[in-house]
Amino acid sequence: MLLLLLCTRVQAAKVDTVLTHSNSMHKDIKAVVITPAGYKKHSKYPAMYLLHGFSGNYADWISKVPSISQLADEYHIIIVCPDGNYAGWYFDSPVNKEMNYETYVATELVSYIDAHYATIANRSGRAITGLSMGGHGALYLAARHQNTFGAAGSMSGCVDLAPFSKKYGISQVLGDYDSNPQRWKDNSVTYIIENLQPNALAIIFDCGYSDDFYPSNLVMHQKMVEKHIPHDFIARNGGHSWEYWGNSIVYQVLFFSRYFNQAPLSN
């Protein structure tokens, strides 16, 4: 009997670490870029920007939740994990010119990714989300750069900054709260989001019941309901943990995939 063994090469997502440059901060910054299996330069893929939290870095997501590479395969998307400094908060800081992470992520990095990868280079092909500090950053950047991002999410986001004025290095980028409380309010997502036009962005956010940020996420949800701003809000058991975020990202990618499949290819 002749036994034939057939060997099949299984393709998988490719995980790269790239070195990008920020002209606004005059330095090089690393990012993780995940391309799906079968990636072809002549095709066009949507991109999801995935932000880390306070004290983290660009490698957090792929090291703590390596299964995100499988999500890139399943949904045929490019996943980009920027570095936002351990406490950059994705602002262009009014007090520290070495902290221009809004310009870096929303402009400089997006331009780099579009120039070097086969992306759908408009808002219909871009989503942004993140955890904790990155959850605030994702909604903040999307709301302020609606021509760049069409969909946005947050996982356990610190959406109201004022209650945490003495924590998480926020004062390093916004200055002392007592000296300028209005600046803190103006840069808190829970207030920024109120001014969105209905359907300006496809929005999803979630937070665990045991999370310190849950009350402010619930308030933001209620404000959006009052303003008739469509969104998906999910609350479930869990706290501020990688176990929670590893579960949460699955639902967020599904939400973004539906947006990508429904959105026009140009805007």
Secondary structure, 3 states (H helix, E strand, C coil): CCCCCCCCCCCCCEEEEEEEEECCCCEEEEEEEEECCCCCCCCCECEEEEECCCCCCCCHHHHHCCCHHHHHHHHCCEEEECCCCCCCCCCECCCCCCCEHHHHHHHHHHHHHHHHCCECCCHHHEEEEEECHHHHHHHHHHHHCCCCCCEEEEECCCCCCHHHCCCCCCHHHHCCCCCCHHHHHHCCHHHHHHHCCCCCCEEEEEEECCCCCHHHHHHHHHHHHHCCCCCEEEEECCCCCHHHHHHHHHHHHHHHHHHHHHCCCCC
